[in-house]
Amino acid sequence: MTHPNHAVVCEQNIDELRRVFNRKFPTKLYAMERFLATALMSIEVVPVPEPEADAEQSVRDVADRPILRAAIASGVDVLLTGDKDFLESGIKYPKIVTAAEFLAMK
């Protein structure tokens, strides 16, 4: 079976996932960590480079900017998110889409 897409995530994403689960779903931390351990067997963890990218200024939430920076540095074509700060940024590349939009892409 071939996989047409290669998934990447940066440490900022993983840290944010853990913070959200700690705050909103503390009784589900074990399940989240199990999921993460399994997912990271097929998802590449990429670094966040130090120099800022010009496109970052289009993202309202400063805390989200390193995620965009890592995506750009990694050469991703699509950034998959539900975060309005990304979705409303007007950034053209990488293409920023929701999960539903991604699944509808051909």
N, C-alpha and C positions, 0 to 999 in steps of 0.2 A: 504494500500500500504506500502510495506516495503522499507527501504532505506539501501542498503548494505554498504554505506559509511557515515562516520561521518566527516563533514568538520570542521576544526579549522583554525583560523587565529590569528596572534598576533598583538599587538598595532603597532609594527614596520610596518607591512603590511598596516594597515589602515592609518598611518601617511604618508607613502610613496605614497599611492593612492591619498591622498589629496594634497600633494606637486606636484605630476605630473599633476593633474587636474588644480591646480592653475596656473601652468606654461604653460601647453599646451592647456587646454580647459577651460579657465576662464568663458566662457559663459555657460558652462555645469555643473557648480558646483552644482546647485540646483538639477539637475537630478541625479548626482552622489550621493549626500547626500540622496535622496529619495531611490535610489537603495540600498545604504548601510544600511539604516534603515530597509528596508525589508529583505535584506540578513542576517543581524545580528539577525533576529528572529530565524533562523535555523542554524546559524554558531556560534560555540563556540569561544569566544575570550580567548586566553590563555596567560599567562604571559611569559615574557622572563626572565629566571633565571639568576642570577648574575654570577655564576662560568662559565667560558668558557668551551666549549666541545672541545676535541682534534681534532675532525673532522673539526672544523671551519677553521683551517689553510689551508685547501684545497680550500676554497672559496676566490678568488682573491679580491673581493670588501669587504673591512672591514665593510662597512655599512650593508652588507647583512648577515653577520655572526650571528647577534642576531636572525634572522629569522630561520636559521638552528638550532640554540641553542634551540629555543622554540619548533621547530618540534621534535627534539630529546627528549627533556624533556617531551613532551606530548605523546611520544610513537607512533607517526604517522608512517604508513607504506609507504606512498607515499607523496612526496612533489611536488606539481603541480606548474610549472613555465615556463616562456618563457625566463628567465634571463640566458644568456650564462655563467655567473660566476658560477651559480649552475650547469647548464647542462654539463659544461666542467670540473667540479671539480673532477670527478672520484669517488665520494662518492657512496658507494654501499647501505648503509642503513641510512636513509630512501631512497627508490628508488626515483630518481629525474627524472620526465618526463614532457613533454609538454602536453598541453590540448589534442592535437590530439592523442598522444601516450596513454594518460589516457583513452580516449574514445574507443580506439582500444583494451584495456586490457580486458581480460576475467576473 
